[in-house]
Amino acid sequence: MLKKSLILVSILFANIAFANISKEDCEKKGEDFIFAKNECINFKEFEGEKSGLNIIVHGTWDEGTDIIARYSPFAEDISMSSEVTTLALALPGYSKSSSNSLKAIGSKTEKNLAAKKEYAEFFVELVEALKEKFDNPKITIIAHSAGCMLSATAIGLKPNLVDNLVCAGGVYDIHKKVPEDKSLISVIDVIDNISKDTKIAIVYGTQDDISTPQMSKEFYELAKKKGLNVELVEAKDAPHMELEMTKEAKEIIEKYLEE
């Protein structure tokens, strides 16, 4: 019994120490970590020779999933084909990223975290920190699902945050999905702030039953009316999972990175 108690205490203190990691502690972890808004974020870099920085932003996975391992092959593929430095990024609570004040977006205890303003504000600060770290202002975000919702909101909170956004399988109006929670935010709430210089690709899968084709089409039509630099990309027969890795998504990524 005593042995079990000691193990539980050790785990508890380890979790507390990890949860309260400081900026200085984060910097000591190495080049694959960056501190932003009280979170120590893990990423893996695949270096390219051309200017620019691609940031791959994942969607909802079970808390603790090793996102770096899962997305590294995709990031490496994009880096090799574009010759642009590409990052596989793990949001709070995934791979070795902290969860000081933000839970994983796949948390079992709290829903719709990617639609919280504090999460979007964190993401803005994270992108700005990566811009500074890599000394490269030309940013392309490749995002899927909840990561897409988060990224789209961020470019409304901070105009000109990125040059290109490839958004696959996103939710653009959270209020239609969760009308009862007025505290949530999505791109529909900040669309008037988005820079017309930012290129946006809305990728949808015809077999996506999570982020339906209609959701993407409705946002595309609204974005066009607002004068945004937006295009709609259909991935025929594609489901929600790995939509950002489809041939159609890769083609639009390559197009943006060649321009």
KAWO-V751094 format. One record per pair of residues at least 6 apart in sequence whose ideal C-beta (glycine too) atoms are under 6 Angstrom apart, sorted by sequence separation. I is the first residue (numbers start at 1). J is the second residue. If there is no record, write none. Layout:
i & j
I & J
I & J
This chain:
i & j
93 & 99
113 & 119
131 & 137
155 & 161
178 & 184
26 & 33
33 & 40
34 & 41
79 & 86
90 & 97
92 & 99
103 & 110
154 & 161
206 & 213
223 & 230
78 & 86
105 & 113
143 & 151
238 & 246
26 & 35
33 & 42
58 & 67
105 & 114
204 & 213
92 & 102
93 & 103
94 & 104
141 & 151
174 & 184
32 & 43
75 & 86
93 & 104
235 & 246
23 & 35
174 & 186
204 & 216
220 & 232
75 & 88
173 & 186
235 & 248
26 & 40
151 & 165
202 & 216
56 & 71
152 & 167
172 & 187
173 & 188
233 & 248
72 & 88
172 & 188
71 & 88
202 & 220
21 & 40
56 & 75
148 & 167
233 & 252
68 & 88
148 & 168
141 & 162
149 & 170
68 & 90
148 & 170
149 & 171
67 & 90
139 & 162
44 & 68
54 & 78
139 & 163
140 & 164
141 & 165
142 & 166
143 & 167
144 & 168
145 & 169
138 & 163
144 & 169
67 & 94
68 & 95
123 & 150
44 & 72
67 & 95
46 & 75
65 & 94
66 & 95
46 & 76
54 & 84
63 & 93
124 & 154
199 & 229
200 & 230
201 & 231
202 & 232
203 & 233
205 & 235
206 & 236
207 & 237
210 & 240
48 & 79
123 & 154
156 & 187
196 & 227
206 & 237
208 & 239
52 & 84
53 & 85
54 & 86
55 & 87
56 & 88
57 & 89
114 & 146
153 & 185
196 & 228
201 & 233
207 & 239
208 & 240
46 & 79
50 & 83
120 & 153
124 & 157
153 & 186
157 & 190
196 & 229
205 & 238
49 & 83
50 & 84
55 & 89
120 & 154
124 & 158
127 & 161
153 & 187
156 & 190
159 & 193
194 & 228
205 & 239
48 & 83
114 & 149
152 & 187
156 & 191
160 & 195
164 & 199
165 & 200
166 & 201
167 & 202
168 & 203
191 & 226
48 & 84
114 & 150
159 & 195
48 & 85
120 & 157
149 & 186
156 & 193
47 & 85
156 & 194
205 & 243
155 & 194
169 & 208
46 & 86
171 & 211
63 & 104
105 & 146
170 & 211
45 & 87
169 & 211
63 & 106
155 & 198
43 & 87
44 & 88
62 & 106
63 & 107
60 & 105
61 & 106
43 & 89
60 & 106
203 & 249
172 & 219
42 & 90
201 & 252
39 & 92
42 & 95
42 & 96
42 & 97
41 & 97
199 & 256
40 & 98
39 & 98
115 & 174
39 & 100
38 & 100
38 & 101
112 & 178
117 & 185
115 & 184
115 & 185
115 & 186
169 & 240
112 & 184
169 & 243
168 & 243
168 & 244
21 & 98
19 & 100
53 & 134
168 & 249
53 & 136
57 & 141
37 & 122
59 & 144
52 & 138
53 & 139
54 & 140
55 & 141
56 & 142
57 & 143
59 & 145
60 & 146
166 & 252
59 & 146
166 & 253
37 & 125
59 & 147
36 & 125
58 & 147
36 & 126
57 & 147
164 & 256
36 & 129
57 & 151
34 & 129
34 & 133
144 & 244
142 & 244
140 & 256
74 & 245
84 & 257
82 & 257
